[in-house]
């Protein structure tokens, strides 16, 4: 989870625009962004531990030390905050995954293993697992649409594991590519959910090895 250091009222890390109002040397927009991030950090803690339905504005303001007014400065409602928390977690995960792949071996198997290890490392954090694969489900069509978009993006990324440097995916059929990617994403996500619900009954290495077989089998079939 991202953390923002407590803001110093007498200094700013970035200069304010010449036309922007400041307070004690800090731009108003910067203060608003800082407050918004505090609510996101608090939302991740509360949604991840107590759940979306159990989290109230009162709990959020108690967690942040900020007032209702500041909450509505950045978010329309609790659903809006849930989406922001989800997108923050998924964006952080995507950055971590990209960093892993950038330094991974060119061997397709090792790249796939690196990607799976990154995913299950993220799932080993209960707040990430609960918010990204439980709390966002069944809230509203709007939240479901955000989840579906990120899941489709994840599926496309997984298909990319099967084609980098050395593993050629033979299919150019966009429909097949979409559904194979969705099947892989579903397999990985469901394996992660089972792992979380078991309270991490097997090691990280064991869950990675188990899901790796699905990828390698798929890669072999697509190369025929």
N, C-alpha and C positions, 0 to 999 in steps of 0.2 A: 504494500500500500504506500502511496505517495505521502510524504510528510512535508509540511511547510513550517519552517521555523517561526517562532513567535515574532511578530512584527515589532520592530523598534520604532516608537513614535517619533524619534528625532532623526531618523535616517531612512533612505530608500535605496534598494539595491539597483534600481534603474531610474534614470532621470525622467521626470514628468514632461509631457509635451508643453511647449511654451504657452499654449493656449488653454491647457487643462488646469482646473482648479486643484489646489493641493491643501492638505491639512497637516500642519507640522512637518512640511517638506515631503509628504507622501501623497502621490496622486490619488484622487478619489476612486478612479477605476481600479487602481492597484489594491486599494483597501477592499473594494467590492469583490475582486477576484480572490483575495485572501480569505474573506469571510465565506465565499462560496466553497472554496476548497475545504475549509473547516467543517462545513456541513456535509460535504462528501465523505471526508474522513470519518466523521461521526456516524454517518449513514452506513458505511461499510461495517463499522463495529456493531451497531445496533441491528441492522438487517442480518448480519452474519451470525450474531449470537442469539438474538431474540426473535428475529423474523420480521418480515415486512408488516404483516397484519398487527403485530404487537407493538410496533414502533409508532410513537405519537410525536407531534410537534413539541409537546412538553418535554419528552425525553431528549429530543434533539437539542432543544435550547439548554437543557440542563447539562448535556454532554459538552456542548460548545461554549457555554457561557454567553451566548448571543440571544437576542430577542426575536420574537415572532416576525417583527418588521424586517429584520435582516434575512430571515428565511425566505420571505416572499419577495425580497429584493432580487433573488436569484432563481427561485423555483415557483412554478404555478401551484404545485401541490406535491404530496408525498410520492405520487407516481413519477413525477418529473425528477425527483431526487433519486428514486430507485433506478431510473434509466441512466442518470449521470453516474451513479455508483457502478452500475453494470458496465457502462462504456469505459470508465476509468480502469476497472479491473481487466477488461478484455484488451484495452489498448496497451496496458503495461505488460500483459502476457504476450501480446504480439511483438512488442519490442524485445522482450527477453528471448522469444523464439527466434526472431530474426538474428539476434546476436549469436545465438547458439549455432544456427545454420551457417552464418558467415565464417565461423571458425571451425566448423566440422570437417571431417575428412571428406574427400570426394567420393569415397565408396558409398554407393546408394544405401547399403545396409547400415553403415555407420551414421549416415545422415538421418535415416529414418529413426534409428535408435536415439540419436541426439534430440530429435523433435519430440518423440514420445516421452523421453526423460523429462524434457522441459514441461510438457503438459501435465504429467503426473506429479512433478514437483509442485506445480501450481495447485493441483487438486489435493495435495497433502496439507494445504492451508485451509482449514475448515471454513473461514469466512469467504474465500474465493469459491470453494466448492458449493457452499449453500446459496450464495447470491446468484452465481452464474448458471447453476443447473437445478435450482429449486425455487427460490423466491421470485424469480422473474416469470415463472410459469403460472398461467391461469389468472393473472392479474387483470388484464384487459387486452383487447385486440391491438391497441397501440404498443403495449409492451411486448406482446407476442411477435409483432412485426419487427421490432428491433432485435429480438432474440433470433428470429428466423434469418434476418439479414446477416448477423454475425455467424450463425451456424453455417449458412451457405458459403460465406467467406472462408470459414475454417475448412469446409469440405474442399473448396478449390485449392486451398493451401496444401491440404493433405495429398491431393492428386499431384501437386508439384513435387512431392517427395519421390514419386515414382518415375519422374522424368529427368532429374538433374544428373548431369555428367555421368553417363555410363548406363543408365537404365532408360531404355526407350519405350515409351508408352505407344503401342501400335495404333490405338484407336484415335481416329480424328472425328468420330461421331460425338457431337456435342451432347446429345441426349444420353448416350452411354457414359460419357465422362461425368455428366452431372449426377447420374444415379449411382455410379460407382463411388464418386466422391461422397455422396450422401450416406452410402452404406458404410464407408470407412469412418466417416465422422460419427455415425450412430454407434458403430462398434467401439470406438475409442471412448466416446462420452459415456456409454452405458457401462463399459468396463470400469471407468473412473467412478461412476455412481455406486456400483456394486462394491468397489474397493472402499469408498468412503463409508458406506452403510455397514461394512464389516468392521469398521473402526481400524482400518489399515491392517487387516489380519495377515497379509503377506507383505513382503518387502517391496520396495520400489523396483528393485532389479527383477523380481519375479513378475510383477504386473507389466513391466516393460517387455520382458521376454514373451509373455503370453500374447500381448497385442501385436508384437513384432511379427509373429507367425502369420497373422491376418494380412499384413502389408506385403510380406514377402510372397505369400501365396497369390495375392492379387497381382503383384508385379509380374510373377512368372506366367500367369494366365494371359495377361495383356500383351506379353511379348511374343506369344505364339503366332 
